[in-house]
Amino acid sequence: MKKRMITALLVLALTAMNISGCGGSAKSDAPAGKGELNLFVWTEYLPDSVVSKFQEETGIKVNVSTYSSNEDMLAKVKSEAAGAYDVLQPSDYMVAQLIAQGMLAELDFDKLPNFSHIGDSYKDPSYDPGNKFSVPYMGGAGAIAVNTDKVDIDITSYADLFDPALEGDVVILDDFRAVIGMTSKSLGYDLSETDPAKLEEVAGKLMELKKNVALYDSDSPKSALISGDCSAGMIWSAEIAMAMEEVPSIKVVYPDEGAYLFFDNWVVTKDAPNYDNAITWINFIMDPENMAMVLEEFPYLCANTDAIAIMGDDYSNNPAKNPPADAIAKGSYVENLDSETLDIYNEMWTKLKE
């Protein structure tokens, strides 16, 4: 009897060794639906309900960490041990940086059938030709929010946010590329201006904005508008949409100069310990019904055309949730900067926030 028990125990032990011994690589042969997934995403950009649904359907435990800017994300990923995060959510220009620095894994599109729901205009972006490393998620604009019950001046441009009438009454994004880009556009220059003489002028103009700024906030800038602490701002377009639902006198304005645009993406880190689970997550989030759940809570510009169809007219016809085509055509995306220009931007930003 003892001999049979010992034999059975040995068989069980060997079986366990065979199961556990297949790990160790980023692209594990272990089936998706087991283990964990580590997401590093923007604050207020992914509903808990969607994460819970994924966990229930797959059995994968999801750990979510958040960041407030692309630069913060990049610094954090570099400072952590390899494999700390499986999936990131970088904006367009940051995808290009991550690719250039060899920090991303190529995506297995054989396991991403839901990529078919992505609109053709969002595929094959300049920052990742062929979508080898990324799939689009959501985007929007750094648009202008105005509480028309509180603001007497007519605001149609970024330049209007520098008006002395708005002293201490403006909330702006805590994002140096967006704010410096906005200031550059207000002078008629490029969103990613590099000319030193023009940047000197931008630096002077930026300091004029300082007296108007009551708050720098990229996490929940709508809160200052809803509470009435601020009457105007340059914030994410979807944040304006959510503020409008709470305070009907708040309106969205796309600036005459052309808006700061962004589009965020899903990518998998090169050292992702849970590669298969990361791919399972990206395919899950591209399912139109799941993406519609995201849009219900965070109504940003969406790349998933079938999810947009589910949302209906309330989403499609709302200019803050779904920026008009002419606003998108007139806007521009930030570009990567050389190190010398980046130093100038960082110096301007530091002085502004002193």
C-alpha positions in Angstrom: 0.0 0.0 0.0 2.8 2.4 0.9 4.6 1.5 -2.3 1.5 2.4 -4.4 1.1 5.8 -2.5 4.8 6.6 -3.1 4.5 5.7 -6.8 1.4 7.9 -7.1 3.1 10.8 -5.4 6.1 10.5 -7.7 3.8 10.6 -10.8 2.1 13.7 -9.5 5.4 15.4 -8.8 6.8 14.6 -12.2 3.5 15.9 -13.8 3.8 19.2 -11.9 7.4 19.6 -12.9 6.5 19.1 -16.6 3.7 21.8 -16.3 5.8 24.3 -14.4 8.9 23.7 -16.5 7.6 25.2 -19.7 7.9 28.8 -18.6 10.9 31.2 -18.7 10.4 33.0 -22.0 8.4 36.1 -23.0 6.3 34.0 -25.5 5.4 31.2 -23.2 3.7 28.1 -24.6 1.3 28.2 -21.6 -2.2 28.9 -22.7 -3.7 32.3 -22.1 -6.2 32.3 -19.3 -3.8 31.6 -16.5 -1.4 33.7 -14.6 -1.2 37.4 -14.4 -1.1 40.5 -16.6 0.6 43.8 -15.7 -0.9 46.9 -17.3 0.7 50.4 -17.1 -1.9 52.9 -18.5 -3.0 56.5 -18.4 -5.0 57.7 -15.4 -8.8 57.7 -15.9 -8.6 55.9 -19.2 -9.6 52.3 -18.5 -12.8 51.4 -16.7 -12.6 49.0 -13.7 -15.7 47.2 -15.1 -13.8 46.3 -18.3 -10.8 44.9 -16.4 -13.2 42.9 -14.2 -15.0 41.4 -17.2 -11.6 40.4 -18.7 -10.6 38.7 -15.4 -13.9 36.8 -15.2 -13.8 35.6 -18.8 -10.2 34.6 -18.9 -9.1 33.8 -15.3 -6.1 36.1 -15.8 -5.4 38.3 -12.8 -4.8 41.9 -13.9 -2.6 44.4 -12.1 -3.1 48.0 -13.1 -0.7 50.9 -12.6 -1.2 54.4 -13.9 0.7 57.4 -15.1 0.0 61.0 -16.1 2.4 61.7 -19.0 4.3 59.8 -21.6 7.6 60.9 -20.1 6.7 59.7 -16.7 5.8 56.3 -18.1 9.1 56.0 -20.0 11.1 57.0 -17.0 9.2 54.5 -14.8 9.6 51.6 -17.3 13.3 52.3 -17.5 13.8 52.5 -13.8 12.0 49.2 -13.1 13.4 45.7 -13.4 13.0 44.1 -16.8 9.5 42.6 -17.2 7.8 44.7 -14.6 5.1 45.6 -17.1 3.5 43.6 -19.9 1.4 46.2 -21.6 1.8 50.0 -22.0 -0.5 52.6 -23.4 1.8 55.2 -25.1 0.8 58.1 -27.3 1.8 58.3 -31.0 5.2 59.9 -30.7 6.1 57.8 -27.7 5.5 54.6 -29.6 8.2 55.7 -32.0 10.6 56.4 -29.2 9.9 53.0 -27.6 10.5 51.3 -31.0 13.7 53.2 -31.6 15.0 52.2 -28.2 14.2 48.5 -28.7 11.7 48.3 -25.9 8.8 46.7 -27.6 7.8 43.2 -28.7 6.3 42.6 -32.1 2.6 41.7 -32.0 1.3 38.3 -33.2 -1.6 39.3 -35.4 -2.6 35.7 -36.0 -3.9 36.0 -32.4 -5.5 39.4 -32.9 -8.6 38.8 -35.1 -10.4 41.8 -33.6 -8.0 44.1 -35.3 -10.5 43.9 -38.2 -12.7 46.3 -36.2 -10.1 49.1 -36.4 -10.9 51.7 -39.0 -8.5 51.8 -42.0 -7.6 55.4 -41.4 -6.1 54.4 -38.0 -4.0 51.6 -39.4 -0.4 51.8 -40.7 0.5 55.0 -38.8 3.7 56.9 -39.5 5.0 56.2 -36.0 4.6 52.4 -36.5 4.4 51.5 -40.2 2.5 48.2 -40.6 1.4 48.2 -36.9 4.2 45.8 -36.1 4.4 47.0 -32.5 1.1 48.7 -31.7 -2.7 48.8 -32.2 -4.7 52.0 -31.7 -6.9 52.6 -28.7 -8.3 56.1 -28.3 -7.3 59.7 -28.8 -8.5 63.2 -29.1 -7.4 66.8 -28.8 -6.1 69.3 -26.3 -9.2 71.4 -26.8 -10.5 74.5 -25.1 -13.2 74.3 -22.5 -15.2 77.4 -21.7 -17.9 78.0 -19.1 -20.0 80.5 -21.1 -21.9 81.6 -18.0 -18.7 82.8 -16.4 -16.5 83.9 -19.3 -17.3 87.2 -21.0 -14.7 87.2 -23.7 -15.1 85.4 -26.9 -12.7 82.4 -27.0 -11.9 80.9 -30.4 -8.2 80.2 -30.2 -5.3 79.1 -27.9 -4.2 82.7 -28.0 -7.4 83.7 -26.2 -6.3 81.7 -23.1 -3.5 84.3 -22.6 -6.1 87.1 -22.2 -5.6 89.0 -18.8 -9.4 88.7 -18.3 -8.7 85.0 -17.4 -6.1 85.7 -14.7 -6.1 82.8 -12.1 -9.1 81.2 -13.9 -7.6 78.6 -16.3 -6.8 74.9 -15.9 -4.3 73.4 -18.3 -2.8 70.0 -18.8 0.2 69.0 -16.8 1.9 68.0 -20.0 4.8 70.0 -21.3 4.5 69.0 -24.9 0.8 70.0 -25.0 1.2 73.3 -23.2 4.4 74.4 -25.0 2.9 73.2 -28.3 -0.3 75.2 -27.6 1.8 78.3 -26.9 3.9 77.8 -30.0 0.7 77.5 -32.1 -0.7 80.7 -30.5 2.2 82.5 -32.1 1.7 80.9 -35.5 4.6 78.4 -35.1 4.8 74.7 -35.3 3.4 72.4 -32.5 6.9 70.8 -32.3 8.9 74.0 -33.0 12.7 73.6 -33.1 14.0 76.9 -34.3 16.0 78.5 -31.3 14.9 82.0 -32.1 11.3 81.1 -32.3 11.5 79.1 -29.1 12.9 82.1 -27.3 9.8 83.9 -28.3 7.7 80.9 -27.2 9.4 81.0 -23.8 8.5 84.6 -23.3 4.9 84.0 -24.3 4.7 81.0 -22.0 5.4 83.2 -19.0 2.5 85.4 -19.9 0.3 82.3 -19.5 1.6 81.7 -15.9 -0.6 84.4 -14.3 -3.7 82.8 -15.8 -3.0 79.3 -14.7 -4.8 78.2 -11.5 -4.1 74.5 -11.9 -2.0 72.0 -13.9 -3.9 68.7 -14.1 -3.8 65.9 -16.6 -5.5 63.3 -14.4 -9.0 64.9 -14.0 -8.9 68.5 -15.3 -12.7 68.4 -15.7 -13.0 68.6 -11.9 -11.9 72.2 -11.6 -14.4 73.2 -14.3 -17.3 71.3 -12.8 -16.6 72.7 -9.3 -16.4 76.2 -10.7 -12.8 76.7 -9.5 -11.8 77.4 -13.1 -13.9 78.9 -16.0 -11.7 77.9 -18.9 -9.0 75.5 -19.8 -6.9 73.6 -22.4 -7.7 70.0 -21.5 -8.4 66.6 -23.1 -11.5 66.7 -25.3 -13.2 63.8 -23.6 -12.8 65.5 -20.2 -14.7 68.4 -21.7 -17.4 66.0 -22.8 -17.8 64.7 -19.2 -17.7 68.3 -17.8 -20.5 69.3 -20.2 -22.7 66.5 -18.9 -22.4 68.0 -15.4 -22.4 71.7 -16.3 -24.4 72.4 -19.5 -22.9 76.0 -19.8 -19.5 74.4 -20.5 -18.7 74.3 -24.2 -15.9 72.8 -26.3 -13.9 74.9 -28.7 -11.4 73.6 -31.2 -8.8 76.4 -31.7 -8.5 78.5 -34.9 -4.7 77.7 -34.9 -5.4 73.9 -35.1 -5.6 71.7 -32.1 -2.9 69.6 -30.4 -3.9 66.0 -31.3 -2.9 62.7 -29.8 -3.7 59.0 -30.3 -2.9 56.4 -27.7 -2.0 52.8 -28.4 -1.6 49.3 -26.9 2.0 47.9 -27.0 3.7 44.9 -25.4 7.1 45.4 -23.7 10.0 43.5 -25.1 10.6 41.7 -21.8 6.9 41.0 -21.0 6.8 37.8 -18.9 3.1 37.3 -19.8 3.2 37.9 -23.6 0.4 35.5 -24.4 -1.9 37.1 -21.8 -0.9 40.6 -23.2 -2.1 39.5 -26.6 -5.3 38.1 -25.2 -5.9 41.4 -23.5 -5.4 43.5 -26.6 -7.7 41.3 -28.6 -10.3 41.5 -25.9 -10.2 45.3 -25.7 -10.7 45.5 -29.5 -14.0 43.6 -29.3 -16.6 46.2 -30.2 -18.8 45.5 -27.2 -15.9 45.8 -24.8 -14.7 49.0 -26.5 -18.2 50.4 -26.2 -18.0 49.8 -22.4 -14.8 51.9 -22.4 -16.5 54.7 -24.4 -19.5 54.8 -22.0 -17.2 55.9 -19.2 -14.4 57.6 -21.1 -15.8 59.1 -24.4 -12.6 59.7 -26.4 -12.0 59.6 -30.1 -12.1 55.9 -31.0 -10.4 53.9 -33.6 -12.9 51.0 -33.4 -15.5 51.7 -36.0 -17.8 48.9 -34.9 -17.7 50.2 -31.3 -18.7 53.6 -32.5 -21.7 52.1 -34.3 -22.8 50.6 -31.0 -22.6 53.9 -29.3 -25.0 55.6 -31.6 -25.8 59.3 -32.2 -25.2 60.5 -28.7 -21.5 59.7 -29.2 -21.1 60.3 -32.9 -22.8 63.7 -32.9 -21.1 65.1 -29.8 -18.2 67.3 -30.8 -16.3 66.8 -27.6 -16.6 63.0 -27.6 -16.1 62.6 -31.3 -14.1 65.6 -32.6 -15.3 66.9 -36.0 -13.4 65.8 -39.1 -12.4 69.4 -39.9 -10.9 69.9 -36.4 -8.9 66.7 -36.9 -7.8 67.8 -40.4 -6.7 71.2 -39.1 -4.9 69.8 -36.0 -1.4 68.2 -35.7 0.4 65.6 -33.6 3.6 66.3 -31.7 6.9 64.9 -33.1 9.9 63.6 -31.4 12.6 66.3 -30.6 16.3 66.1 -30.7 18.1 66.2 -27.3 19.1 69.9 -27.6 15.6 71.1 -28.3 14.2 68.8 -25.6 16.5 70.5 -23.1 15.1 73.9 -24.2 11.5 72.6 -23.7 12.3 71.2 -20.3 13.9 74.5 -19.2 10.8 76.4 -20.3 8.5 74.0 -18.5 10.6 74.2 -15.3 10.4 78.0 -15.3 6.7 78.0 -16.0 6.0 75.8 -12.9 8.4 77.5 -10.5 
